[in-house]
Amino acid sequence: MTQVPSLSLNNGNQIPQLGFGVWQVEPDEVEKAIGAALDAGYRHIDTAAMYGNEEGVGRAIAASGIDRGELFVTTKLNNDAHGEDEAVAALEESLGKLGLDYVDLYLIHWPLPGLDRYVESWRGFEKLYADGKARSIGVSNFHENHLNRLATEADVTPAVNQVEVHPFFTQTALRQVNADRGILTEAWTPLGRGDLESPTIGGIAEELGKSPAQVVLRWHVQLGNVVFPKSVTPSRIVENFDIFDFELSDAQVTSITALDEGARTGPNPDEFLS
């Protein structure tokens, strides 16, 4: 079975660089999809309270029979649970749904600057980290100014920042900010939304005998991003996993990165529910 490379987090823990995402996977589909992913070799699962499918994720993990120590499970704080005590209680609820004693990574899903409670939430995260309920803690959709607040008002540096990244929205500056702070970048919507028709990506795919999706996922890996494509189609799940038997040249990586148009497909974190 293909061995997915792992990256070191800033607390010394390891995270598989390729995972399986379940955003917008319906609760009645998620168990089957994760089962297919685990059969294909994925050992990193990314879910969230907001997705409404944590219970299905938990059932899939239990049914797999795979040792807990071989799995890396991420979930995220719901937007209605910001605050120190609220964040602690929210993870306890998520753990109950997942049927787990701990998660490998717990993320603040959105900073919600208008609410302005993400620093309070982070203090709850630090408690969960100290208690071992979350082996690592991080953030999602944080801009540099949000990270600056945590750097001055909190004790633990986030292990990751999960943000929108794809060839048409490369987030080069923010990824560098993350790297300078020892924070790994995780890429959500890694394939964009309908952006794989690019002649640049298509030409590289044809040259290498790979699919456009495989080329883009390989681009992420070579940039150093943690990436977790989503699919409910077994053949696509397997295809997305098959990205470790080829490499892009430096020129190919550069040409894909040059597609950047600043084309955000999701909400701007500075404005979302602010």
SEKOL-821647 format. One record per residue (C-alpha): residue in three letters; residue number from 1; x, y, z. Coordinates in nm, 3 decimals, padded with zeros to 5 digits, always signed. Example, Ala and Ser with C-alpha at 12.3 -4.5 7.8 and 13.67 -1.06 7.14 Angstrom:
BEGIN
[rec ala, 1, [+01.230, -00.450, +00.780]]
[rec ser, 2, [+01.367, -00.106, +00.714]]
end
This chain:
BEGIN
[rec met, 1, [+00.000, +00.000, +00.000]]
[rec thr, 2, [+00.123, +00.350, -00.083]]
[rec gln, 3, [+00.288, +00.525, +00.209]]
[rec val, 4, [+00.165, +00.882, +00.242]]
[rec pro, 5, [+00.442, +01.118, +00.356]]
[rec ser, 6, [+00.399, +01.283, +00.693]]
[rec leu, 7, [+00.494, +01.636, +00.790]]
[rec ser, 8, [+00.609, +01.749, +01.135]]
[rec leu, 9, [+00.386, +01.988, +01.326]]
[rec asn, 10, [+00.543, +02.253, +01.547]]
[rec asn, 11, [+00.480, +02.042, +01.858]]
[rec gly, 12, [+00.660, +01.739, +01.714]]
[rec asn, 13, [+00.349, +01.545, +01.615]]
[rec gln, 14, [+00.322, +01.405, +01.265]]
[rec ile, 15, [+00.039, +01.469, +01.018]]
[rec pro, 16, [-00.020, +01.271, +00.695]]
[rec gln, 17, [+00.016, +01.517, +00.407]]
[rec leu, 18, [-00.277, +01.368, +00.216]]
[rec gly, 19, [-00.613, +01.319, +00.383]]
[rec phe, 20, [-00.978, +01.266, +00.303]]
[rec gly, 21, [-01.222, +01.555, +00.342]]
[rec val, 22, [-01.594, +01.515, +00.408]]
[rec trp, 23, [-01.726, +01.869, +00.362]]
[rec gln, 24, [-02.074, +01.856, +00.207]]
[rec val, 25, [-02.083, +01.476, +00.232]]
[rec glu, 26, [-02.430, +01.389, +00.358]]
[rec pro, 27, [-02.452, +01.196, +00.686]]
[rec asp, 28, [-02.604, +00.896, +00.509]]
[rec glu, 29, [-02.316, +00.890, +00.256]]
[rec val, 30, [-02.018, +00.965, +00.475]]
[rec glu, 31, [-01.976, +00.620, +00.630]]
[rec lys, 32, [-01.953, +00.452, +00.290]]
[rec ala, 33, [-01.723, +00.721, +00.150]]
[rec ile, 34, [-01.482, +00.698, +00.443]]
[rec gly, 35, [-01.488, +00.321, +00.421]]
[rec ala, 36, [-01.378, +00.347, +00.057]]
[rec ala, 37, [-01.110, +00.599, +00.152]]
[rec leu, 38, [-00.970, +00.384, +00.429]]
[rec asp, 39, [-00.968, +00.084, +00.194]]
[rec ala, 40, [-00.772, +00.294, -00.057]]
[rec gly, 41, [-00.510, +00.376, +00.206]]
[rec tyr, 42, [-00.611, +00.712, +00.351]]
[rec arg, 43, [-00.544, +00.743, +00.723]]
[rec his, 44, [-00.619, +01.115, +00.770]]
[rec ile, 45, [-00.983, +01.225, +00.795]]
[rec asp, 46, [-01.094, +01.589, +00.810]]
[rec thr, 47, [-01.443, +01.668, +00.936]]
[rec ala, 48, [-01.612, +01.946, +01.135]]
[rec ala, 49, [-01.906, +01.998, +01.367]]
[rec met, 50, [-02.052, +02.229, +01.102]]
[rec tyr, 51, [-02.062, +01.946, +00.848]]
[rec gly, 52, [-02.319, +01.756, +01.053]]
[rec asn, 53, [-02.160, +01.419, +00.979]]
[rec glu, 54, [-01.934, +01.348, +01.278]]
[rec glu, 55, [-02.148, +01.053, +01.387]]
[rec gly, 56, [-02.113, +00.890, +01.045]]
[rec val, 57, [-01.739, +00.950, +01.056]]
[rec gly, 58, [-01.729, +00.779, +01.393]]
[rec arg, 59, [-01.923, +00.480, +01.267]]
[rec ala, 60, [-01.687, +00.444, +00.971]]
[rec ile, 61, [-01.383, +00.455, +01.197]]
[rec ala, 62, [-01.532, +00.194, +01.431]]
[rec ala, 63, [-01.634, -00.033, +01.143]]
[rec ser, 64, [-01.290, -00.016, +00.983]]
[rec gly, 65, [-01.117, -00.209, +01.260]]
[rec ile, 66, [-00.807, +00.007, +01.203]]
[rec asp, 67, [-00.607, +00.077, +01.516]]
[rec arg, 68, [-00.678, +00.428, +01.649]]
[rec gly, 69, [-00.307, +00.507, +01.655]]
[rec glu, 70, [-00.289, +00.465, +01.278]]
[rec leu, 71, [-00.554, +00.731, +01.214]]
[rec phe, 72, [-00.529, +01.110, +01.216]]
[rec val, 73, [-00.868, +01.268, +01.281]]
[rec thr, 74, [-00.945, +01.640, +01.260]]
[rec thr, 75, [-01.263, +01.818, +01.359]]
[rec lys, 76, [-01.348, +02.186, +01.402]]
[rec leu, 77, [-01.526, +02.420, +01.641]]
[rec asn, 78, [-01.872, +02.524, +01.531]]
[rec asn, 79, [-01.938, +02.895, +01.488]]
[rec asp, 80, [-02.202, +02.897, +01.762]]
[rec ala, 81, [-01.957, +02.765, +02.022]]
[rec his, 82, [-01.698, +03.041, +02.049]]
[rec gly, 83, [-01.572, +03.116, +02.400]]
[rec glu, 84, [-01.338, +02.939, +02.643]]
[rec asp, 85, [-01.586, +02.714, +02.820]]
[rec glu, 86, [-01.800, +02.674, +02.509]]
[rec ala, 87, [-01.502, +02.546, +02.307]]
[rec val, 88, [-01.420, +02.286, +02.571]]
[rec ala, 89, [-01.780, +02.166, +02.582]]
[rec ala, 90, [-01.800, +02.161, +02.202]]
[rec leu, 91, [-01.508, +01.923, +02.167]]
[rec glu, 92, [-01.657, +01.693, +02.430]]
[rec glu, 93, [-01.973, +01.683, +02.220]]
[rec ser, 94, [-01.776, +01.614, +01.903]]
[rec leu, 95, [-01.579, +01.336, +02.072]]
[rec gly, 96, [-01.906, +01.176, +02.176]]
[rec lys, 97, [-02.034, +01.182, +01.819]]
[rec leu, 98, [-01.704, +01.053, +01.681]]
[rec gly, 99, [-01.682, +00.782, +01.947]]
[rec leu, 100, [-01.324, +00.888, +02.026]]
[rec asp, 101, [-01.129, +00.977, +02.338]]
[rec tyr, 102, [-00.927, +01.243, +02.157]]
[rec val, 103, [-00.882, +01.407, +01.820]]
[rec asp, 104, [-00.545, +01.447, +01.657]]
[rec leu, 105, [-00.623, +01.804, +01.554]]
[rec tyr, 106, [-00.888, +02.051, +01.665]]
[rec leu, 107, [-00.939, +02.373, +01.471]]
[rec ile, 108, [-01.124, +02.700, +01.521]]
[rec his, 109, [-01.329, +02.682, +01.201]]
[rec trp, 110, [-01.371, +03.058, +01.142]]
[rec pro, 111, [-01.231, +03.358, +01.334]]
[rec leu, 112, [-01.559, +03.553, +01.322]]
[rec pro, 113, [-01.389, +03.890, +01.386]]
[rec gly, 114, [-01.722, +04.064, +01.436]]
[rec leu, 115, [-01.793, +03.835, +01.729]]
[rec asp, 116, [-01.433, +03.881, +01.848]]
[rec arg, 117, [-01.418, +03.574, +02.071]]
[rec tyr, 118, [-01.157, +03.366, +01.891]]
[rec val, 119, [-00.889, +03.448, +02.149]]
[rec glu, 120, [-01.126, +03.326, +02.423]]
[rec ser, 121, [-01.190, +03.013, +02.219]]
[rec trp, 122, [-00.818, +02.958, +02.181]]
[rec arg, 123, [-00.775, +02.961, +02.559]]
[rec gly, 124, [-01.023, +02.674, +02.570]]
[rec phe, 125, [-00.823, +02.501, +02.299]]
[rec glu, 126, [-00.508, +02.537, +02.507]]
[rec lys, 127, [-00.687, +02.360, +02.795]]
[rec leu, 128, [-00.796, +02.078, +02.565]]
[rec tyr, 129, [-00.441, +02.045, +02.436]]
[rec ala, 130, [-00.300, +02.033, +02.788]]
[rec asp, 131, [-00.559, +01.768, +02.883]]
[rec gly, 132, [-00.477, +01.553, +02.579]]
[rec lys, 133, [-00.828, +01.575, +02.436]]
[rec ala, 134, [-00.672, +01.737, +02.128]]
[rec arg, 135, [-00.322, +01.615, +02.043]]
[rec ser, 136, [-00.265, +01.930, +01.835]]
[rec ile, 137, [-00.462, +02.252, +01.797]]
[rec gly, 138, [-00.488, +02.492, +01.509]]
[rec val, 139, [-00.701, +02.740, +01.321]]
[rec ser, 140, [-00.888, +02.765, +00.994]]
[rec asn, 141, [-00.951, +03.068, +00.772]]
[rec phe, 142, [-00.725, +03.293, +00.981]]
[rec his, 143, [-00.560, +03.594, +00.818]]
[rec glu, 144, [-00.231, +03.742, +00.932]]
[rec asn, 145, [-00.404, +03.991, +01.161]]
[rec his, 146, [-00.590, +03.709, +01.337]]
[rec leu, 147, [-00.266, +03.516, +01.383]]
[rec asn, 148, [-00.104, +03.831, +01.522]]
[rec arg, 149, [-00.371, +03.849, +01.794]]
[rec leu, 150, [-00.301, +03.492, +01.900]]
[rec ala, 151, [+00.075, +03.552, +01.896]]
[rec thr, 152, [+00.041, +03.839, +02.144]]
[rec glu, 153, [-00.247, +03.712, +02.360]]
[rec ala, 154, [-00.206, +03.333, +02.370]]
[rec asp, 155, [+00.060, +03.082, +02.476]]
[rec val, 156, [+00.041, +02.805, +02.215]]
[rec thr, 157, [+00.116, +02.870, +01.849]]
[rec pro, 158, [-00.137, +02.705, +01.614]]
[rec ala, 159, [-00.003, +02.388, +01.453]]
[rec val, 160, [-00.187, +02.452, +01.126]]
[rec asn, 161, [-00.391, +02.714, +00.946]]
[rec gln, 162, [-00.647, +02.556, +00.714]]
[rec val, 163, [-00.734, +02.802, +00.437]]
[rec glu, 164, [-00.866, +02.806, +00.082]]
[rec val, 165, [-00.582, +02.727, -00.160]]
[rec his, 166, [-00.595, +02.615, -00.522]]
[rec pro, 167, [-00.417, +02.711, -00.845]]
[rec phe, 168, [-00.641, +03.014, -00.901]]
[rec phe, 169, [-00.610, +03.128, -00.539]]
[rec thr, 170, [-00.261, +03.035, -00.425]]
[rec gln, 171, [-00.249, +03.243, -00.104]]
[rec thr, 172, [+00.128, +03.277, -00.148]]
[rec ala, 173, [+00.165, +03.561, +00.103]]
[rec leu, 174, [-00.046, +03.392, +00.373]]
[rec arg, 175, [+00.129, +03.060, +00.322]]
[rec gln, 176, [+00.460, +03.240, +00.379]]
[rec val, 177, [+00.322, +03.404, +00.694]]
[rec asn, 178, [+00.223, +03.059, +00.818]]
[rec ala, 179, [+00.566, +02.916, +00.735]]
[rec asp, 180, [+00.748, +03.201, +00.908]]
[rec arg, 181, [+00.554, +03.120, +01.226]]
[rec gly, 182, [+00.609, +02.744, +01.203]]
[rec ile, 183, [+00.245, +02.687, +01.108]]
[rec leu, 184, [+00.163, +02.431, +00.838]]
[rec thr, 185, [-00.081, +02.534, +00.566]]
[rec glu, 186, [-00.373, +02.301, +00.501]]
[rec ala, 187, [-00.561, +02.357, +00.176]]
[rec trp, 188, [-00.940, +02.338, +00.156]]
[rec thr, 189, [-01.112, +02.333, -00.183]]
[rec pro, 190, [-00.772, +02.215, -00.316]]
[rec leu, 191, [-00.904, +02.154, -00.667]]
[rec gly, 192, [-01.098, +02.480, -00.686]]
[rec arg, 193, [-01.448, +02.459, -00.819]]
[rec gly, 194, [-01.455, +02.374, -01.188]]
[rec asp, 195, [-01.106, +02.513, -01.247]]
[rec leu, 196, [-00.949, +02.194, -01.380]]
[rec glu, 197, [-01.022, +02.282, -01.745]]
[rec ser, 198, [-00.713, +02.507, -01.753]]
[rec pro, 199, [-00.502, +02.433, -02.064]]
[rec thr, 200, [-00.192, +02.460, -01.845]]
[rec ile, 201, [-00.310, +02.191, -01.605]]
[rec gly, 202, [-00.457, +01.981, -01.885]]
[rec gly, 203, [-00.133, +01.995, -02.083]]
[rec ile, 204, [+00.074, +01.883, -01.787]]
[rec ala, 205, [-00.173, +01.604, -01.714]]
[rec glu, 206, [-00.154, +01.479, -02.072]]
[rec glu, 207, [+00.224, +01.493, -02.069]]
[rec leu, 208, [+00.245, +01.291, -01.748]]
[rec gly, 209, [-00.040, +01.051, -01.818]]
[rec lys, 210, [-00.226, +01.167, -01.509]]
[rec ser, 211, [-00.561, +01.334, -01.450]]
[rec pro, 212, [-00.584, +01.713, -01.399]]
[rec ala, 213, [-00.695, +01.649, -01.038]]
[rec gln, 214, [-00.388, +01.434, -00.973]]
[rec val, 215, [-00.164, +01.706, -01.115]]
[rec val, 216, [-00.318, +01.973, -00.890]]
[rec leu, 217, [-00.298, +01.753, -00.581]]
[rec arg, 218, [+00.066, +01.679, -00.661]]
[rec trp, 219, [+00.124, +02.056, -00.693]]
[rec his, 220, [-00.010, +02.101, -00.341]]
[rec val, 221, [+00.215, +01.826, -00.205]]
[rec gln, 222, [+00.523, +01.977, -00.365]]
[rec leu, 223, [+00.435, +02.321, -00.226]]
[rec gly, 224, [+00.431, +02.164, +00.120]]
[rec asn, 225, [+00.056, +02.195, +00.179]]
[rec val, 226, [-00.149, +01.939, +00.367]]
[rec val, 227, [-00.434, +01.851, +00.133]]
[rec phe, 228, [-00.756, +01.651, +00.166]]
[rec pro, 229, [-00.969, +01.617, -00.148]]
[rec lys, 230, [-01.333, +01.519, -00.113]]
[rec ser, 231, [-01.529, +01.269, -00.322]]
[rec val, 232, [-01.802, +01.012, -00.274]]
[rec thr, 233, [-01.709, +00.824, -00.592]]
[rec pro, 234, [-01.489, +00.521, -00.513]]
[rec ser, 235, [-01.289, +00.545, -00.836]]
[rec arg, 236, [-01.219, +00.914, -00.777]]
[rec ile, 237, [-01.123, +00.846, -00.416]]
[rec val, 238, [-00.863, +00.597, -00.538]]
[rec glu, 239, [-00.746, +00.830, -00.816]]
[rec asn, 240, [-00.691, +01.118, -00.573]]
[rec phe, 241, [-00.475, +00.893, -00.358]]
[rec asp, 242, [-00.254, +00.790, -00.650]]
[rec ile, 243, [-00.023, +01.092, -00.657]]
[rec phe, 244, [+00.302, +00.959, -00.518]]
[rec asp, 245, [+00.443, +00.780, -00.823]]
[rec phe, 246, [+00.532, +01.097, -01.015]]
[rec glu, 247, [+00.674, +01.445, -00.963]]
[rec leu, 248, [+00.618, +01.779, -01.125]]
[rec ser, 249, [+00.920, +01.966, -01.253]]
[rec asp, 250, [+01.005, +02.303, -01.103]]
[rec ala, 251, [+00.882, +02.462, -01.426]]
[rec gln, 252, [+00.551, +02.280, -01.405]]
[rec val, 253, [+00.500, +02.387, -01.043]]
[rec thr, 254, [+00.578, +02.745, -01.140]]
[rec ser, 255, [+00.339, +02.740, -01.436]]
[rec ile, 256, [+00.052, +02.613, -01.218]]
[rec thr, 257, [+00.126, +02.870, -00.949]]
[rec ala, 258, [+00.122, +03.141, -01.216]]
[rec leu, 259, [-00.248, +03.067, -01.276]]
[rec asp, 260, [-00.327, +03.262, -00.959]]
[rec glu, 261, [-00.603, +03.517, -01.015]]
[rec gly, 262, [-00.690, +03.588, -00.653]]
[rec ala, 263, [-01.012, +03.401, -00.729]]
[rec arg, 264, [-01.152, +03.322, -00.387]]
[rec thr, 265, [-01.448, +03.081, -00.408]]
[rec gly, 266, [-01.546, +03.085, -00.040]]
[rec pro, 267, [-01.619, +03.365, +00.206]]
[rec asn, 268, [-01.360, +03.624, +00.304]]
[rec pro, 269, [-01.275, +03.546, +00.668]]
[rec asp, 270, [-01.262, +03.917, +00.752]]
[rec glu, 271, [-01.626, +03.949, +00.645]]
[rec phe, 272, [-01.780, +03.605, +00.711]]
[rec leu, 273, [-02.047, +03.631, +00.983]]
[rec ser, 274, [-01.878, +03.948, +01.105]]
end
